[in-house]
Amino acid sequence: MSLMMTKHLSTIPYTNAAAPSAQVPIAQLSISNWEQLATPTCKVLSAFSGGADSVYLALKMKARLERGQVASVRLAHVHHGTPHAEEFAEFALDFARSHDLPLDVLYLTSTWPEGESQEAFWRSERLRLLREAARRSGADVIAMGHHEDDLAETLLLMAMRGCGPTGMGSMAEWRLLEAATDERKPLWLIRPILATSRADILRDLEGRGQSWIEDPSNRDPSYRRNRLRHDIIPVLREMEPGVTRTLARAARLCGEESRLLSELAEDALRDALLAQAAEYRLLDRISLRAMRRTLAKCALRRAFLAFGDQYPSAALAEDVMTRLEVEDGDPSRFENKADGMVVRALVTNHYVLIYQGSLSEEEALARALTQAGRALILAADFGETVLSAELEEGEAQRFNYATRLGVRLARAAELPVRGSDSAFAGLARAAIDLDSTEGALVLRLARAGESIELATAGSKSVAEAAAEAGVPPAVRGRVAVVADQAGILWIPGVRRGPRAWVRPYHPADRVCILSLASGGA
């Protein structure tokens, strides 16, 4: 794939009145419509193809600029390298000059991958170029000229693909393209004329005497949207004259339901989250299984969405969910490709790791497990395991991968000393005198209402100790403990009771040394 080239054909400076200092920052707004984003402090990059919709949008944004409703407006035209591309670029330049607006011409030079839809490829590349241009110019929003007819067509196209509310309501008035970071502000996409019909747009431009260009490719029947626009929708209009507006209304309703479902899915995703970073999400398997199945699948799709602009298919979410429902299965791997990005998932009996394809599985796993730390043992769904049966002196054991618990037998005199204390003072380690335990020493899940003895006096509930240690809410109800018949001695990684703290001078010949591994299997 060749490099993208950007050429600024025209840069026409302008000024505008300063925005009120009390203006609420865009990132802090609770968004309900695009106008909340296009504020007096907002810098707008308006996509400009030269077609009627983009011309109408540019005029609308210019009017907002003149009224002081936005801080700046800049046009961006994508040059596709097609036979008419130079003609379209010249029209864009003439329009920008005549309306005193700056213009960037962005050259699309990427090679169309064989086997991929040209429509989808160009759409993805145009958005990528626009995002890069927005970052260069410091724009807050990218304005797109989609209108009501586009909204109706999108609903039909998505319905033909078998999409649900998310797909059929995907053309929204606004959406976040890039979240804010320490280095940059957020970037939004807005569609200010989505409630305007194409017929109304053409009437307005004709009334102004404003010209536009017609792209011949918009008549090419090999494109599904063109077939729909020119062959199918006219038939539907014969049956129902207002069908375009009706379909657009249905798309908005789907969008509303989709946004609500997305909010619920985000909440569910947070409940299942064990660790996260820019490159991965580590989710608790049992938390996902405890959700309603539909909500769990939506949460999984949201996790995939964190690494791209497109939802994974419903089939992929179903496959991952089906694996989650299998007890004691082998690790399973899944992959989603969208917009040139690969996102992979690893599903085990204890967790789901979703990560960017640019990372190897080993690297993503190491990072996620290191961050999860104590949470991973707490999340393990294991049965009761006897730790002290038939251990010979010096023998070491390593229990299952999820618990990462090492066990060995030694004499108290062999314990390392640090000052007047034992090296096992850390919460990730314990040393237990087996001759003083009541019955077998076992690793199991904490039971409801159980407590651990404190070194000073009294006791503390396991749930409270886990909360104080920062254990994620998703797994506090399944904390792993080491106990005998008298009660809990150690909550790995969280708290150690006085009976789990044998010092080197303690007269004990059979000390069970327990330690959490720092990572790996």
N, C-alpha and C positions, 0 to 999 in steps of 0.2 A: 504494500500500500504506500503510495507516494505521500510526500508531505503536503500539508495544507498551505496555501499562500493567501495572504490578505493584502489587498491593495486599496489604499484610500484615494478614491478618485476625486473626492471633494471634501474639504473641511471648511465649513462656513461658520465662523464664530458668531455668538450672539450672547446677550446677557438677559437676565430676568431678575425681578424683584426678589430680595432675600426672603426666605421663608420665616415664619414666626418662630422665635426661639423656644416657645412652649410646645412645639409640635411633638407628639408622641413618636418615638423611634418606630420604624416599620416592624422591626423584629418583635416588638412588645404588643403589637395589636392582636386582638381576637378577631380574626377575619370572617366576615360574612358576605362581602361582595368586593369586586375588584377596585372600586373607588376608595376603599380604605387603604389600598396600597398606593394608588396614584395620588399622593398627597403633595402639598407645596414643597416638601423637601425631596421629592422623588425624582430620580433621573431615569428617563424612559428610553429604551432602545426599541424602536418600532420596526418590525419586520416589513420589508417593502419589496414585493415581487413586481409591482407595476400593474397588477390586476385590479379590478374594480374594488374588491374588498380591502386590499392594502392601501389603495389611494384614499378611500373613504376613512379608513382608520388613521392614516397620517393627517388628514385634515381635521379629524376629531381631536387627535392629540395636540396638533398645532393650536387649535382653539383653546384647549385647556392651558397650554403654555401662555397664551396671550392673556388669559384671565388670571394668571398667577396660581393655577391649581396644580401645576407640576413645576419642578425646578428646571428641567431641560428635556428636549426631545431630540433624538438622533435616529436617523434612518439606517437600516442595514439591508443591503440587497445581495442575495446569493447568486453568483454566476455559475451556472451548471455546465458550461462548456458545450451546450447544444447548438444547433445551427442558428437559432434566433437569440442566443444569449447576449451577443454584443449589442443587438438592437434593444433588448430589454434593459441592459445596463445603461445605454445612452438615454433611454426614456427616464430611468431612475435619476440620472445625473441632472437632466433638464428639469425634472419636477423639483428636486432638492434645491437647485439654484433659484428657481422661480418662487419658491416658498421660503427661501432663506433658512434652510435646514441643513445641518451637516449630514453627510452620507458616507458610509463605508460599503465598499463592494468586496464581498468575501468569495474567493475562488474555491469552488469545490473540485478538487483534483484527485480525490480518492478513486480507486478502481472498484467498480461494482462487482462484488463477489459472485461467482457462478453459483447458481442454485438459490440465491436469495432474491426476494421480491424487490424489484427496482423501486417501487413506491416506498416500501418500508426503509430501504437503504437510504434513499434521498431524504426522506423525512428525518431519519436519525442523524444523518450528516449535517443537514441544515440546522437542526437544533444544536448540534455540537459546535458548529461555526458561530452561531448566534450567542451561545454561552461564552465562548472564548472572546467574542467581540464585546460582550457586556462586561466581562471582567476587565478588559483593557480600558474601556471607556468609563468604568466606575458606575455603570448603570445599576439601578435597584430592581428594575423589572424589564422583562422582554414582553412587548405587546404583540399579539398575533391577531390577524384579521379574520379569524373564523366567525361565521355568522350562523343564523338560525337554520338555514338549509344544510350547512355542513353538519350541524348538530343532529338533524333528522337522519341524514345519510349515515352518520357514524353509528347511530343506534341500530339501523337496519343491517349494516355491515357486521357489527358485533353480534347481533342476534343470529345472523347466518352462520357465524362461527361457533354458536352455542355458548356464548358468554352469558354471565349473570349480571346483576346490577352494577358490579364494578366495571365491567367492560362497556356495558351499554350506557353508563353514566360517566364515562371516562373523560369526555370533553367538558371540563368544568370551566367556570369563569376565571378561576385562579388556581394555582398550585405552587408549592415550594419546589424549586429546582435544585437549589443547593443551600444547605443549612449554614448558619453562621458558624465561624470558627474564631479562634483567637486572632487569626491573621486577616480575616475578611468578613464582610457583612453578608446577610442572606441574599439570595437571588430568586426572584419570583417570576412566574409566567402568568400573564393576564390576557383575557380575551374580552375586550371592552364592547365589542359589537355582536356578542353571541345572541342577544335577544332581537337583533335586527335582521329582517329577511333580505334575501338577495334582491328581490323586486324593489324594496324600499331603498336599498343602496343605489341601484341603478337610477331610480327616479331622482334621488338627491343629486347625483353626479350630473345627470342630464340637465337638471334645473340650474346648476352652477355653470354649465358649459365646460365641465372638466372632463378631459379625455382620460382614457386608460388603455391598457393593452390586453389583447386576448391571446393566451398561449394556445397554439394549435394542439398541443398535447392534451388539453382539456377535452378534446373531442375524440381522442383515441379510444376506441371501444375495447382495446386489450386491457385497459385498466378497469378494475371492478367498480370503483367509485363512479367513473364516467358512464358505464353501462347502467348503473343504478340511477344516476342523475338524469340521463337522457332517454332511457327506455322504460325503466320500471316506475319511477315516481310520477311521470305524466299519466300512466295508467291508473295509479292510485288516486291521483287528483280527480280523474273522471269519476271515480267511485265516491271520493270524499274531498271536496274542494279545499278544505282547510287541513289536509292531511299533514303537510309539512309542519305547521304550527302544533298540531296534535302530537306528532312524533317527537318534536322538540320538547314539549311539555313532559312526555313520558321519559325522555332522557334526563331531564332535570330531576324528576321524581326518583329515578334510579340513582342519580348522583347523590341526592340527599340520603337515601337509604344506605348507599355505599359509604358515605362519610361517617354515618352513625356506626355502621359495622366496623369501619376502620378504627374508630375511637375505642370501641369495645375490644377489638383485636389488639390494639396497642396496650390497653390495660392488662389483657391476658398475657401478652408477651412479657411485660414487666414482671408479672407474677412468677413466670417460669424462668426468668433470666438468672443465670449463675455468674456469667462474666461477659463483658463486651468490650470491643475496641473498634477502630475504624475498619479493621479487616475481618472481624469475626463476631459471631454471637454464639454463646454456649447456653443451651436451654436444658432445664430439668425434665427428664422424660416423664416421671410420675406426675408432675404438675400438669403437663400437657394432657396426659391420659385422664386426669381427674376433671378436665373441662368437658363441656358439651362438644361433641365431635366436630360440629360445624365451626364452632368458635376456635377450637384447636387448629383446624386446617387454615382458618383465616389468620391466626397468629403465626403459623409457619410461613404463610405467603408473605406476611408483613416482614418477617425476618429475612426472607430472600430479597424483598424489595429494598432493604437497607443498602444493597450493593448494586442497584441499577434502577432504571426508570420504568421497567415493565414488570408486572406481576408474573410469577411463574404460572404455568398452566394449572388448571384444576386437577388434571391427571397426575401431575408431579406431586402436588399437595396430598392427593389421595394415596399415592404410592408411599410417601413418607409416613402418613398417618397409619396405613396398614402395617408397616414395619413396626411402628411404635406399639401396636397392639399385640405383637408377637412376644411371648415370654421366652427368655433365655435363647434368643436367636444370635446368629453370628453378626458381626458388624456389617452394615449395609451402606452403600455409597450411592449418591444421587447427584445429578448435574443439571443446571439450568443455563441456557445460553440465550441472551437477549441483548440487542444493541451492541454486539461485539464484545460483551462482557460475559465471563463464565463464573458462575457461582456454584459451589459444591456443598454437599451435606454428608456428614458422617453420622449414622444413627447406631447407637449401642444400647445395651440393656439399661444404661444409667443416664444417658444424656444425648442431646442432639447438637452437633457442632455444624454451624453454617458459616462458610468462609469464602473469601474471594479466591477465584481460581489462580490468581497470580502467586498465591502461597502454595507450598507443598502441604500435603496433609500432615506430615510430621511437624513442620514449622508451626502451622496453625494450631495443632493439638498442643504442642509444647507451650505456646503463648497462652492459650486459653486455660490450660490446666494450672499453669503457674499463677495466673491471675485468680483463678477460682480458689486455689489453695485449699483451705480447710473446708470450703463448701462442698468439694467433691466427695470427701468421705461422708459428710453429713447427708448427702443426697443418695447414697447407695441404698438400693432396695435388696438387702441381703437377709438371710435368715440367721438364726442363732449359730455362732461358730465357737467351739471350745478352743481356747488358746493354750491351755496349760496341760493338755493330756499327753503323757508319755514324752515329754521334752527331755532330751539328754543334755547334760552340761555342755555349753558351747555350741549347741545346735541352733541353727537359725531357720526361720520360716518366713515366707512372704505370702500373705493372703491375696485375695483377688485384686485385679487391676484397679477397680473402682475404689476399694478401701485403702490400697497402698499402705498396708500396715505390716511392719516388720516386727518379728518376735524372736527373742533368743533367751537362753537361760544362762545365768552366771551367779557367782558368789558376790555378796555385798562388798567384800574387800577388793573386788576387781573393778568396781565402779570408779570412773574418773572423778577427780576432785577439782573444784574451782574455788579457791579460797576455803571458806568454811562450809560451802554448799556443794551440792551435787551438780554435775553437768546436765542432769535430767530435770533442772528447774524449769525448762521451757515447756510451754503448753503442748508442744508437738511430741513430747516424750514423757514416759512414766516408768517407774521402777517399783515393782510390787513383790512383796514377800509372800511367796506361795504357801509357806507353812502357816501363815496367819490368816489366809483367806478361808471363808466358809463355803465349802463345796468348790465346784469347778469355776475357773475364771473364763468368762465368755464375752464375746463381742456380739452385741445385739442392738436392736433399735430401742430407744427410750420408750417407756410406757406412759400413758396419760397420767399426769399429776406427779410423776417421779421427781425426786430431788437429789442433790448431791451434797454430802457433808462438807462444811467449810472448815478450814484449818483453825480458825479462831473459835467460833462457837456457832451452833445453829446449822441451818442448811439453806440452799437456794434451789428453786425449781429449775429443771432442765431448760424449760422454755425461756425463763428469765435470763439464765446464764448464756444461752445461745443468742438472745437479743442483745445483751450487753457486749458480746464478742463480735457483733456485726454480722451474724449469720443471716443470709438472705431470707426474707419471709417465706419464700417458696419451699424451703426445706427445714424450717424450724420444727415442724411436726414430725420429722423423721430423723432426728439426731441419733447418731451412733454412739453407744456407750460401752465401756468395759465394766463389767459388774460380776459380783459373786452372789450367793444367796442372801447376804446381809445388805446388799445395796450397791449403788454405783460408786466406783473408785475413780474413774477417769472419763471425761468427755473429750475425746481426741481433738486437739486444736482449740479447745474452748476453756476448760477448767479441769484442774486436777485436785482430787480430794486428798486429805492427809494420809490415807492408807496407800496412796500411789506415789509415795515420795520416800523411798528407802535411801538413806545416806550411807557412804562408804563405811562408817564406823558402826553401822547397824549389824547386830549379830545374826546374820541370815545367810544360809548356805544355798537357798533356792530362790533366786530373785528373777522374776520374769521382766525382761526389759522390752518395752514397747516403744516403737518410734514410727512416726509418719515419714514416709519417703518424701524427699523434696521435689520429686517429679519423676516422670517416666513410668515404666511398667514395674 
